[in-house]
Amino acid sequence: MTDSANALHIVCPHCHTTNRVRVADMAQAPDCGSCHSALFDGHPLTLDATSFDKHIGRSHVPVLVDFCAPWCGPCRMMAPAYEQAAALLEPQVRVAKLNTEDAQAIAARFNIRSIPTLALFVRGQEVARQAGAFRSAQDIADWARSHL
């Protein structure tokens, strides 16, 4: 295998630069080549209208997105479990949140009708969706892994 075949594109959660990371280095807490911040920190990444397409479209690792809103009771109830799920899933899955109030065009583009809605994207394509809150971090992680 060539070196590029052994590398993944990982978008930095801080500066949104696309990094090439060898598969063998994924478990070693890789840093961004541009801003030198950790590429994974075990916390959900907050996406916005600008960063959403970069992370969904460029990332070679699956991206789990919580479409949510700050006023949503079930979203707030699930937030601690979702935070914990990031620690269970990263670096195999990027865990992210998108505020549908701030990014209404993206919510409309993906036909988000209820929140919270979790959507799992693999190489830019949505592969699974679940509307409604999960009860635990393990449930979230199990659901995501079951669709990979």
DSSP file (Angstrom, degrees, kcal/mol; ACC not computed):
  #  RESIDUE AA STRUCTURE BP1 BP2  ACC     N-H-->O    O-->H-N    N-H-->O    O-->H-N    TCO  KAPPA ALPHA  PHI   PSI    X-CA   Y-CA   Z-CA
    1    1 A M              0   0    0      0, 0.0     2,-0.1     0, 0.0     5,-0.0   0.000 360.0 360.0 360.0 144.2    0.0    0.0    0.0
    2    2 A T     >  -     0   0    0      1,-0.1     4,-0.9     0, 0.0     3,-0.2  -0.364 360.0-108.6 -79.5 165.6    1.2    3.5   -0.7
    3    3 A D  T >4 S+     0   0    0      1,-0.2     3,-0.6     2,-0.2    -1,-0.1   0.883 120.2  52.8 -61.3 -39.5    1.6    6.1    2.0
    4    4 A S  G >4 S+     0   0    0      1,-0.2     3,-1.1     2,-0.2    -1,-0.2   0.811 104.0  56.7 -69.0 -28.3   -1.5    8.0    0.8
    5    5 A A  G 34 S+     0   0    0      1,-0.2    -1,-0.2    -3,-0.2    -2,-0.2   0.740 107.0  50.3 -71.5 -21.7   -3.6    4.8    0.9
    6    6 A N  G << S+     0   0    0     -4,-0.9    17,-3.7    -3,-0.6     2,-0.3   0.297  99.7  87.0 -95.7   8.4   -2.6    4.6    4.6
    7    7 A A  E <   -A   22   0A   0     -3,-1.1     2,-0.3    15,-0.3    15,-0.3  -0.838  59.2-155.6-114.3 147.9   -3.6    8.2    5.4
    8    8 A L  E     -A   21   0A   0     13,-3.1    13,-2.9    -2,-0.3     2,-0.6  -0.889  21.0-122.1-115.1 148.1   -6.9    9.7    6.3
    9    9 A H  E     -A   20   0A   0     -2,-0.3    51,-3.2    11,-0.2    52,-0.6  -0.827  33.0-177.7 -88.3 124.0   -8.1   13.3    5.8
   10   10 A I  E     -A   19   0A   0      9,-2.9     9,-3.0    -2,-0.6     2,-0.5  -0.991  19.2-140.6-125.1 124.6   -9.1   14.8    9.2
   11   11 A V  E     -A   18   0A   0     -2,-0.4     7,-0.2     7,-0.2     6,-0.0  -0.736  25.8-117.7 -87.6 129.6  -10.5   18.3    9.4
   12   12 A C     >  -     0   0    0      5,-2.6     4,-1.1    -2,-0.5    27,-0.1  -0.438  11.4-145.6 -66.6 131.9   -9.2   20.2   12.4
   13   13 A P  T  4 S+     0   0    0      0, 0.0    -1,-0.1     0, 0.0    33,-0.1   0.611  96.0  43.4 -72.8 -10.2  -11.9   21.2   14.9
   14   14 A H  T  4 S+     0   0    0     24,-0.1    25,-0.0     3,-0.1    -2,-0.0   0.877 132.0  11.6-101.2 -53.2  -10.1   24.5   15.6
   15   15 A C  T  4 S-     0   0    0      2,-0.1     3,-0.1    22,-0.1    -4,-0.0   0.499  90.6-129.0-108.0  -6.1   -8.9   26.0   12.3
   16   16 A H     <  +     0   0    0     -4,-1.1     2,-0.3     1,-0.2    -5,-0.0   0.710  54.2 150.3  65.0  24.2  -10.8   23.7    9.9
   17   17 A T        -     0   0    0     -6,-0.0    -5,-2.6     1,-0.0     2,-0.5  -0.671  50.3-119.1 -81.9 139.8   -7.7   22.8    7.9
   18   18 A T  E     -A   11   0A   0     -2,-0.3     2,-0.3    -7,-0.2    -7,-0.2  -0.716  34.1-166.2 -83.1 126.2   -7.7   19.4    6.3
   19   19 A N  E     -A   10   0A   0     -9,-3.0    -9,-2.9    -2,-0.5     2,-0.6  -0.845  19.3-134.2-111.8 146.2   -4.8   17.2    7.7
   20   20 A R  E     -A    9   0A   0     -2,-0.3     2,-0.5   -11,-0.2   -11,-0.2  -0.914  29.8-178.3 -97.6 121.8   -3.5   14.0    6.3
   21   21 A V  E     -A    8   0A   0    -13,-2.9   -13,-3.1    -2,-0.6     5,-0.1  -0.981  27.5-121.0-124.7 127.1   -3.0   11.5    9.2
   22   22 A R  E >>  -A    7   0A   0     -2,-0.5     3,-1.4   -15,-0.3     4,-0.6  -0.387  21.7-125.8 -62.2 140.8   -1.6    8.0    8.9
   23   23 A V  G >4 S+     0   0    0    -17,-3.7     3,-1.3     1,-0.3     4,-0.4   0.884 111.6  58.3 -54.7 -40.6   -4.0    5.4   10.0
   24   24 A A  G 34 S+     0   0    0    -18,-0.3     3,-0.3     1,-0.3    -1,-0.3   0.743 105.3  51.1 -63.1 -23.4   -1.3    4.0   12.3
   25   25 A D  G X4 S+     0   0    0     -3,-1.4     3,-1.7     1,-0.2    -1,-0.3   0.503  81.8  92.6 -92.9  -4.7   -1.1    7.5   14.0
   26   26 A M  G X< S+     0   0    0     -3,-1.3     3,-0.7    -4,-0.6    -1,-0.2   0.854  86.5  49.0 -60.2 -36.2   -4.8    7.9   14.7
   27   27 A A  G 3  S+     0   0    0     -4,-0.4    -1,-0.3    -3,-0.3    -2,-0.1   0.500  96.6  74.9 -80.9  -3.1   -4.5    6.3   18.2
   28   28 A Q  G <  S-     0   0    0     -3,-1.7    -1,-0.2    -4,-0.0    -2,-0.1   0.078 112.0-105.1 -99.6  24.1   -1.6    8.6   19.1
   29   29 A A    <   -     0   0    0     -3,-0.7    -2,-0.1     1,-0.1    -3,-0.1   0.971  45.4-147.2  54.6  64.5   -3.6   11.8   19.6
   30   30 A P        -     0   0    0      0, 0.0     9,-2.6     0, 0.0    10,-0.5  -0.252   6.7-142.1 -65.6 149.9   -2.6   13.5   16.3
   31   31 A D  B     -B   38   0B   0      7,-0.2     7,-0.2     8,-0.1     2,-0.2  -0.724  25.4 -94.6-107.3 159.1   -2.3   17.3   16.2
   32   32 A C     >  -     0   0    0      5,-2.9     4,-1.1    -2,-0.3   -14,-0.1  -0.524  23.7-142.4 -70.4 135.0   -3.2   19.7   13.4
   33   33 A G  T  4 S+     0   0    0     -2,-0.2    -1,-0.1     2,-0.1   -15,-0.0   0.698  98.1  41.9 -71.2 -18.7   -0.3   20.5   11.1
   34   34 A S  T  4 S+     0   0    0      3,-0.1    -1,-0.1   -17,-0.1    -2,-0.0   0.918 132.1  14.3 -93.3 -57.5   -1.4   24.1   10.8
   35   35 A C  T  4 S-     0   0    0      2,-0.1    -2,-0.1   -18,-0.1     3,-0.1   0.540  90.0-132.4-100.6  -7.4   -2.5   25.3   14.3
   36   36 A H     <  +     0   0    0     -4,-1.1     2,-0.2     1,-0.2    -3,-0.1   0.625  59.1 137.2  66.2  16.2   -0.9   22.4   16.3
   37   37 A S        -     0   0    0      1,-0.1    -5,-2.9    -6,-0.1    -1,-0.2  -0.526  66.8 -83.9 -85.6 160.5   -4.1   21.8   18.3
   38   38 A A  B     -B   31   0B   0     -7,-0.2    -7,-0.2    -2,-0.2    -1,-0.1  -0.397  28.1-147.0 -63.7 136.2   -5.4   18.3   19.0
   39   39 A L  S    S+     0   0    0     -9,-2.6     2,-0.4     1,-0.2    -1,-0.1   0.754  89.3  29.1 -76.0 -23.9   -7.5   16.9   16.2
   40   40 A F        +     0   0    0    -10,-0.5    -1,-0.2     1,-0.1    54,-0.0  -0.998  57.1 166.7-136.2 132.4   -9.6   15.0   18.7
   41   41 A D        -     0   0    0     -2,-0.4    46,-0.1     2,-0.3    -1,-0.1   0.296  57.1-106.6-127.8   8.9  -10.3   16.0   22.2
   42   42 A G  S    S+     0   0    0      1,-0.2    45,-0.5    44,-0.2    44,-0.1   0.687  88.1 103.2  75.5  17.6  -13.2   13.8   23.3
   43   43 A H  S    S-     0   0    0     43,-0.2    -2,-0.3    44,-0.1    -1,-0.2  -0.963  80.7 -95.1-129.7 148.1  -15.8   16.6   23.1
   44   44 A P        -     0   0    0      0, 0.0     2,-0.4     0, 0.0    52,-0.3  -0.358  37.7-127.2 -61.9 139.6  -18.4   17.3   20.5
   45   45 A L  E     -c   96   0C   0     50,-2.8    52,-3.0    -2,-0.0     2,-0.7  -0.726  16.5-132.0 -84.7 132.8  -17.4   19.9   17.9
   46   46 A T  E     -c   97   0C   0     -2,-0.4     2,-0.2    50,-0.2    52,-0.2  -0.803  27.4-162.9 -88.8 116.2  -19.7   22.8   17.4
   47   47 A L  E     -c   98   0C   0     50,-3.3    52,-0.6    -2,-0.7     2,-0.2  -0.604   8.2-171.7 -94.9 157.5  -20.4   23.2   13.7
   48   48 A D     >  -     0   0    0     -2,-0.2     4,-2.4    50,-0.1    55,-0.1  -0.767  47.5 -80.6-133.6-175.7  -21.8   26.3   11.9
   49   49 A A  H  > S+     0   0    0     -2,-0.2     4,-0.5     1,-0.2    54,-0.0   0.817 128.7  45.0 -59.7 -31.4  -23.0   27.0    8.4
   50   50 A T  H  > S+     0   0    0      1,-0.1     4,-0.6     2,-0.1    -1,-0.2   0.909 118.8  38.2 -79.2 -44.7  -19.4   27.5    7.2
   51   51 A S  H  > S+     0   0    0      1,-0.2     4,-2.3     2,-0.1     5,-0.3   0.707  97.8  79.4 -83.6 -19.7  -17.7   24.6    8.9
   52   52 A F  H  X S+     0   0    0     -4,-2.4     4,-2.8     1,-0.2     5,-0.3   0.944  96.5  42.2 -54.4 -55.9  -20.4   22.0    8.4
   53   53 A D  H  X S+     0   0    0     -4,-0.5     4,-2.5     1,-0.2     5,-0.4   0.831 111.8  56.2 -65.8 -31.7  -19.6   21.2    4.7
   54   54 A K  H  X S+     0   0    0     -4,-0.6     4,-2.0     2,-0.2     5,-0.4   0.949 113.9  39.0 -62.6 -47.5  -15.9   21.2    5.4
   55   55 A H  H  X S+     0   0    0     -4,-2.3     4,-1.1     2,-0.2    -2,-0.2   0.907 121.5  42.5 -72.3 -41.3  -16.2   18.5    8.1
   56   56 A I  H  < S+     0   0    0     -4,-2.8    68,-0.7    -5,-0.3    -2,-0.2   0.926 122.9  37.3 -70.2 -43.9  -18.9   16.4    6.4
   57   57 A G  H  < S+     0   0    0     -4,-2.5    -2,-0.2    -5,-0.3    -3,-0.2   0.788 123.9  35.0 -82.8 -29.2  -17.4   16.6    2.9
   58   58 A R  H  < S+     0   0    0     -4,-2.0     2,-0.2    -5,-0.4    -3,-0.2   0.699  89.9 100.4-100.6 -21.6  -13.6   16.4    3.6
   59   59 A S     <  -     0   0    0     -4,-1.1    64,-0.4    -5,-0.4   -49,-0.2  -0.458  49.9-163.2 -75.2 133.5  -13.4   14.1    6.6
   60   60 A H  S    S+     0   0    0    -51,-3.2    -1,-0.1    -2,-0.2   -50,-0.1   0.601  75.8  76.0 -86.2 -13.9  -12.4   10.5    6.0
   61   61 A V  S    S-     0   0    0    -52,-0.6    62,-0.2     1,-0.1    32,-0.2  -0.755  99.8 -96.9 -92.4 147.3  -13.7    9.5    9.4
   62   62 A P        -     0   0    0      0, 0.0    32,-3.1     0, 0.0     2,-0.5  -0.242  35.3-142.9 -58.6 150.6  -17.5    9.3    9.9
   63   63 A V  E     -dE  94 121C   0     58,-2.7    58,-2.9    30,-0.2     2,-0.6  -0.978   6.8-158.6-122.3 121.7  -19.1   12.3   11.4
   64   64 A L  E     -dE  95 120C   0     30,-3.1    32,-3.1    -2,-0.5     2,-0.5  -0.890  15.7-164.5 -98.6 120.7  -22.0   12.0   13.8
   65   65 A V  E     -dE  96 119C   0     54,-3.1    54,-2.3    -2,-0.6     2,-0.8  -0.918  15.0-154.5-114.7 129.5  -24.1   15.2   13.9
   66   66 A D  E     -dE  97 118C   0     30,-2.3    32,-2.6    -2,-0.5     2,-0.7  -0.895  12.2-154.9 -96.3 107.6  -26.6   16.2   16.5
   67   67 A F  E     +dE  98 117C   0     50,-3.2    50,-1.6    -2,-0.8     2,-0.2  -0.777  40.2 142.7 -81.7 115.7  -29.0   18.6   14.9
   68   68 A C  E     -d   99   0C   0     30,-2.5    32,-3.4    -2,-0.7    33,-0.4  -0.793  42.2-139.0-145.8 179.0  -30.3   20.5   17.9
   69   69 A A    >   -     0   0    0     -2,-0.2     3,-1.3    30,-0.2     7,-0.1  -0.987  25.3-122.9-148.4 149.1  -31.4   23.9   19.3
   70   70 A P  T 3  S+     0   0    0      0, 0.0     6,-0.1     0, 0.0    -1,-0.1   0.756 110.8  53.0 -66.4 -24.0  -30.7   25.6   22.7
   71   71 A W  T 3  S+     0   0    0      4,-0.0     2,-0.5    -3,-0.0    -3,-0.0   0.559  84.0 107.3 -86.0  -8.1  -34.4   26.0   23.5
   72   72 A C    <>  -     0   0    0     -3,-1.3     4,-2.2     1,-0.2     5,-0.2  -0.607  56.3-157.9 -81.1 117.2  -35.2   22.2   23.0
   73   73 A G  H  > S+     0   0    0     -2,-0.5     4,-2.4     1,-0.2     5,-0.2   0.936  93.6  47.1 -59.1 -51.5  -35.8   20.4   26.2
   74   74 A P  H  > S+     0   0    0      0, 0.0     4,-2.0     0, 0.0    -1,-0.2   0.857 110.9  54.2 -60.7 -33.4  -35.0   16.9   24.8
   75   75 A C  H  > S+     0   0    0      2,-0.2     4,-1.3     1,-0.2    -2,-0.2   0.933 110.2  45.7 -63.6 -44.9  -31.8   18.3   23.3
   76   76 A R  H  < S+     0   0    0     -4,-2.2    -1,-0.2     1,-0.2    -3,-0.2   0.873 111.5  52.8 -66.5 -36.6  -30.7   19.7   26.6
   77   77 A M  H  < S+     0   0    0     -4,-2.4     4,-0.4     1,-0.2    -1,-0.2   0.882 113.3  43.2 -64.8 -37.8  -31.5   16.4   28.3
   78   78 A M  H  X S+     0   0    0     -4,-2.0     4,-2.5     1,-0.2     3,-0.4   0.683  91.0  89.9 -81.8 -17.7  -29.4   14.4   25.8
   79   79 A A  H  X S+     0   0    0     -4,-1.3     4,-2.5     1,-0.2    -1,-0.2   0.855  85.4  48.8 -52.9 -46.1  -26.5   16.9   25.9
   80   80 A P  H  > S+     0   0    0      0, 0.0     4,-2.0     0, 0.0    -1,-0.2   0.914 113.7  47.0 -63.1 -39.6  -24.5   15.3   28.7
   81   81 A A  H  > S+     0   0    0     -4,-0.4     4,-2.1    -3,-0.4    -2,-0.2   0.887 112.0  50.7 -66.6 -37.9  -24.8   11.8   27.2
   82   82 A Y  H  X S+     0   0    0     -4,-2.5     4,-1.4     2,-0.2    -1,-0.2   0.896 108.2  52.7 -66.4 -39.8  -23.8   13.2   23.8
   83   83 A E  H  X S+     0   0    0     -4,-2.5     4,-0.8    -5,-0.2     3,-0.4   0.924 111.8  45.7 -58.7 -45.7  -20.8   14.8   25.4
   84   84 A Q  H  X S+     0   0    0     -4,-2.0     4,-1.1     1,-0.2     3,-0.4   0.834 105.0  61.9 -68.0 -32.9  -19.8   11.5   26.9
   85   85 A A  H  X S+     0   0    0     -4,-2.1     4,-2.2     1,-0.2     5,-0.3   0.835  94.4  63.0 -63.3 -32.0  -20.4    9.7   23.6
   86   86 A A  H  X S+     0   0    0     -4,-1.4     4,-2.5    -3,-0.4    -1,-0.2   0.912 101.8  50.3 -59.1 -41.6  -17.7   11.8   22.0
   87   87 A A  H  < S+     0   0    0     -4,-0.8    -1,-0.2   -45,-0.5    -2,-0.2   0.815 113.0  47.2 -66.4 -29.8  -15.1   10.2   24.4
   88   88 A L  H  < S+     0   0    0     -4,-1.1    -2,-0.2    -3,-0.2    -1,-0.2   0.820 120.3  35.8 -78.8 -31.6  -16.4    6.8   23.5
   89   89 A L  H >X S+     0   0    0     -4,-2.2     4,-1.3     2,-0.1     3,-1.1   0.799  89.0 126.8 -97.4 -32.1  -16.4    7.3   19.7
   90   90 A E  T 3<  +     0   0    0     -4,-2.5     4,-0.1     1,-0.3   -50,-0.1  -0.502  68.6  18.7 -76.4 142.7  -13.4    9.5   18.9
   91   91 A P  T 34 S+     0   0    0      0, 0.0    -1,-0.3     0, 0.0     3,-0.1  -0.966 125.8  52.8 -95.3   6.7  -11.1    9.2   17.0
   92   92 A Q  T <4 S+     0   0    0     -3,-1.1     2,-0.4     1,-0.2    -2,-0.2   0.802 123.4  25.4 -71.2 -26.5  -13.0    6.5   14.9
   93   93 A V  S  < S-     0   0    0     -4,-1.3     2,-0.4    -7,-0.2    -1,-0.2  -0.998  78.2-133.3-137.8 130.7  -16.0    8.9   14.6
   94   94 A R  E     - d   0  63C   0    -32,-3.1   -30,-3.1    -2,-0.4     2,-0.5  -0.732  24.0-150.0 -79.7 130.2  -16.0   12.7   14.7
   95   95 A V  E     + d   0  64C   0     -2,-0.4   -50,-2.8   -52,-0.2     2,-0.3  -0.908  25.7 166.0-106.7 127.0  -18.8   13.9   17.1
   96   96 A A  E     -cd  45  65C   0    -32,-3.1   -30,-2.3    -2,-0.5     2,-0.3  -0.920  26.3-146.0-141.2 161.5  -20.4   17.2   16.2
   97   97 A K  E     -cd  46  66C   0    -52,-3.0   -50,-3.3    -2,-0.3     2,-0.4  -0.963   6.9-163.7-127.5 146.4  -23.4   19.4   17.0
   98   98 A L  E     -cd  47  67C   0    -32,-2.6   -30,-2.5    -2,-0.3     2,-0.8  -0.979  18.2-137.7-132.1 121.4  -25.2   21.8   14.7
   99   99 A N  E  >  - d   0  68C   0    -52,-0.6     4,-1.7    -2,-0.4     3,-0.5  -0.674  12.0-159.5 -76.5 111.4  -27.6   24.5   16.1
  100  100 A T  T  4 S+     0   0    0    -32,-3.4     7,-0.2    -2,-0.8    -1,-0.2   0.702  88.6  60.6 -69.5 -19.3  -30.6   24.4   13.7
  101  101 A E  T  4 S+     0   0    0    -33,-0.4     3,-0.5     1,-0.2    -1,-0.2   0.885 112.1  37.5 -71.3 -38.8  -31.6   27.9   14.8
  102  102 A D  T  4 S+     0   0    0     -3,-0.5    -2,-0.2     1,-0.2   -53,-0.2   0.718 125.5  38.9 -84.1 -23.2  -28.3   29.3   13.6
  103  103 A A     X  +     0   0    0     -4,-1.7     4,-2.1     1,-0.1     3,-0.3  -0.468  66.8 150.8-126.0  58.8  -28.0   27.1   10.5
  104  104 A Q  H  > S+     0   0    0     -3,-0.5     4,-2.5     1,-0.2     5,-0.2   0.831  70.5  58.1 -63.5 -33.5  -31.6   26.9    9.3
  105  105 A A  H  > S+     0   0    0      2,-0.2     4,-2.4     1,-0.2    -1,-0.2   0.893 108.0  46.4 -65.4 -38.7  -30.5   26.5    5.6
  106  106 A I  H  > S+     0   0    0     -3,-0.3     4,-1.9     2,-0.2    -2,-0.2   0.920 111.5  51.4 -69.4 -42.5  -28.5   23.3    6.5
  107  107 A A  H  <>S+     0   0    0     -4,-2.1     5,-2.8     1,-0.2    -2,-0.2   0.907 113.2  46.0 -59.3 -41.1  -31.4   22.0    8.6
  108  108 A A  H ><5S+     0   0    0     -4,-2.5     3,-1.5     3,-0.2    -2,-0.2   0.905 108.2  56.3 -67.2 -41.5  -33.7   22.5    5.6
  109  109 A R  H 3<5S+     0   0    0     -4,-2.4    -1,-0.2     1,-0.3    -2,-0.2   0.843 113.6  40.4 -58.9 -34.9  -31.3   21.0    3.2
  110  110 A F  T 3<5S-     0   0    0     -4,-1.9    -1,-0.3    -5,-0.1    -2,-0.2   0.268 112.1-121.3 -99.3  10.5  -31.2   17.8    5.3
  111  111 A N  T < 5 -     0   0    0     -3,-1.5     2,-0.7     1,-0.2    -3,-0.2   0.883  40.0-177.5  54.8  44.7  -35.0   17.9    5.9
  112  112 A I      < +     0   0    0     -5,-2.8    -1,-0.2     1,-0.2     3,-0.1  -0.666  11.2 167.2 -76.6 115.8  -34.6   18.0    9.7
  113  113 A R        +     0   0    0     -2,-0.7     2,-0.3     1,-0.2    -1,-0.2   0.632  60.5  25.2-106.4 -20.5  -38.2   18.0   11.0
  114  114 A S  S    S-     0   0    0     18,-0.0    -1,-0.2   -47,-0.0   -47,-0.1  -0.985  83.0-100.4-143.7 154.3  -37.7   17.3   14.6
  115  115 A I  S    S+     0   0    0     -2,-0.3   -47,-0.1     1,-0.1   -40,-0.1  -0.961  91.5  38.8-130.6 149.5  -34.9   17.8   17.1
  116  116 A P  S    S+     0   0    0      0, 0.0    16,-3.4     0, 0.0     2,-0.4   0.546  74.7 164.0 -71.6 147.8  -32.8   16.3   18.4
  117  117 A T  E     -EF  67 131C   0    -50,-1.6   -50,-3.2    14,-0.3     2,-0.5  -0.997  23.5-152.7-129.4 127.9  -32.0   14.3   15.3
  118  118 A L  E     -EF  66 130C   0     12,-3.0    12,-2.6    -2,-0.4     2,-0.4  -0.856  13.9-175.6 -98.2 134.6  -28.7   12.4   15.0
  119  119 A A  E     -EF  65 129C   0    -54,-2.3   -54,-3.1    -2,-0.5     2,-0.5  -0.998  13.7-149.4-130.9 136.1  -27.3   11.8   11.5
  120  120 A L  E     -EF  64 128C   0      8,-2.5     7,-3.3    -2,-0.4     8,-1.1  -0.916  13.4-165.7-108.1 124.2  -24.3    9.8   10.6
  121  121 A F  E     -EF  63 126C   0    -58,-2.9   -58,-2.7    -2,-0.5     2,-0.5  -0.913   6.6-169.8-112.7 134.8  -22.3   10.9    7.6
  122  122 A V  E >  S- F   0 125C   0      3,-2.9     3,-1.7    -2,-0.4   -62,-0.1  -0.976  77.2 -21.7-125.7 116.5  -19.6    8.7    5.9
  123  123 A R  T 3  S-     0   0    0     -2,-0.5   -66,-0.1   -64,-0.4    -1,-0.1   0.885 130.6 -46.4  49.9  45.0  -17.4   10.4    3.3
  124  124 A G  T 3  S+     0   0    0    -68,-0.7     2,-0.4     1,-0.2    -1,-0.3   0.297 117.7 106.3  89.4  -9.3  -20.0   13.1    2.8
  125  125 A Q  E <  S-F  122   0C   0     -3,-1.7    -3,-2.9   -69,-0.1     2,-0.4  -0.870  70.8-123.4-109.5 135.6  -23.1   10.8    2.5
  126  126 A E  E     +F  121   0C   0     -2,-0.4    -5,-0.3    -5,-0.2     3,-0.1  -0.619  32.9 171.3 -72.8 127.0  -25.7   10.4    5.2
  127  127 A V  E     +     0   0C   0     -7,-3.3     2,-0.3    -2,-0.4    -6,-0.2   0.589  61.2  13.3-113.1 -16.9  -25.9    6.7    6.1
  128  128 A A  E     -F  120   0C   0     -8,-1.1    -8,-2.5     2,-0.0    -1,-0.3  -0.989  56.3-169.6-158.6 152.1  -28.2    6.7    9.1
  129  129 A R  E     -F  119   0C   0     -2,-0.3     2,-0.4   -10,-0.2   -10,-0.2  -0.997   2.1-176.1-146.3 142.3  -30.6    9.0   10.9
  130  130 A Q  E     -F  118   0C   0    -12,-2.6   -12,-3.0    -2,-0.3     2,-0.3  -0.948  11.9-154.6-141.4 117.7  -32.4    8.8   14.3
  131  131 A A  E     +F  117   0C   0     -2,-0.4   -14,-0.3   -14,-0.2   -16,-0.1  -0.721  58.9  40.9 -89.4 142.7  -34.9   11.4   15.5
  132  132 A G  S    S-     0   0    0    -16,-3.4     2,-0.2    -2,-0.3   -14,-0.2  -0.137  90.8 -62.9 104.1 159.8  -35.4   11.7   19.3
  133  133 A A        -     0   0    0    -18,-0.1     2,-0.3    -2,-0.1   -58,-0.1  -0.516  39.2-139.2 -82.7 142.9  -33.2   11.7   22.3
  134  134 A F        -     0   0    0     -2,-0.2   -53,-0.1     1,-0.1   -52,-0.1  -0.668  10.0-139.1 -91.3 155.8  -31.0    8.8   23.4
  135  135 A R  S    S+     0   0    0     -2,-0.3     2,-0.3     1,-0.1    -1,-0.1   0.789  75.2  22.2 -87.5 -29.7  -30.8    8.0   27.1
  136  136 A S     >  -     0   0    0      1,-0.1     4,-1.9   -55,-0.1     5,-0.1  -0.929  69.5-117.7-140.9 160.7  -27.1    7.2   27.5
  137  137 A A  H  > S+     0   0    0     -2,-0.3     4,-2.8     1,-0.2     5,-0.2   0.884 116.5  55.0 -61.2 -40.0  -23.7    7.7   25.9
  138  138 A Q  H  > S+     0   0    0      1,-0.2     4,-2.9     2,-0.2    -1,-0.2   0.893 105.5  52.1 -63.9 -39.4  -23.4    4.0   25.3
  139  139 A D  H  > S+     0   0    0      2,-0.2     4,-2.4     1,-0.2    -1,-0.2   0.912 111.5  47.2 -61.4 -42.3  -26.8    4.0   23.4
  140  140 A I  H  X S+     0   0    0     -4,-1.9     4,-2.5     2,-0.2    -2,-0.2   0.943 114.6  45.9 -63.6 -48.3  -25.5    6.8   21.2
  141  141 A A  H  X S+     0   0    0     -4,-2.8     4,-2.7     1,-0.2     5,-0.2   0.906 113.1  49.7 -62.7 -43.1  -22.2    5.0   20.6
  142  142 A D  H  X S+     0   0    0     -4,-2.9     4,-2.0    -5,-0.2    -1,-0.2   0.913 111.2  49.6 -62.7 -43.0  -23.8    1.7   19.9
  143  143 A W  H  X S+     0   0    0     -4,-2.4     4,-0.6    -5,-0.2    -2,-0.2   0.946 113.1  46.1 -61.5 -48.6  -26.3    3.2   17.5
  144  144 A A  H >< S+     0   0    0     -4,-2.5     3,-1.4     1,-0.2    -2,-0.2   0.939 113.5  48.2 -61.0 -47.7  -23.5    5.0   15.6
  145  145 A R  H >< S+     0   0    0     -4,-2.7     3,-1.6     1,-0.3    -1,-0.2   0.835 102.6  63.5 -63.3 -32.7  -21.3    1.9   15.5
  146  146 A S  H 3< S+     0   0    0     -4,-2.0    -1,-0.3     1,-0.3    -2,-0.2   0.678 103.8  49.1 -66.7 -15.6  -24.2   -0.3   14.2
  147  147 A H  T <<        0   0    0     -3,-1.4    -1,-0.3    -4,-0.6    -2,-0.2   0.282 360.0 360.0-107.1   9.0  -24.3    1.8   11.1
  148  148 A L    <         0   0    0     -3,-1.6    -1,-0.2    -4,-0.1    -2,-0.1   0.427 360.0 360.0-101.5 360.0  -20.6    1.7   10.2
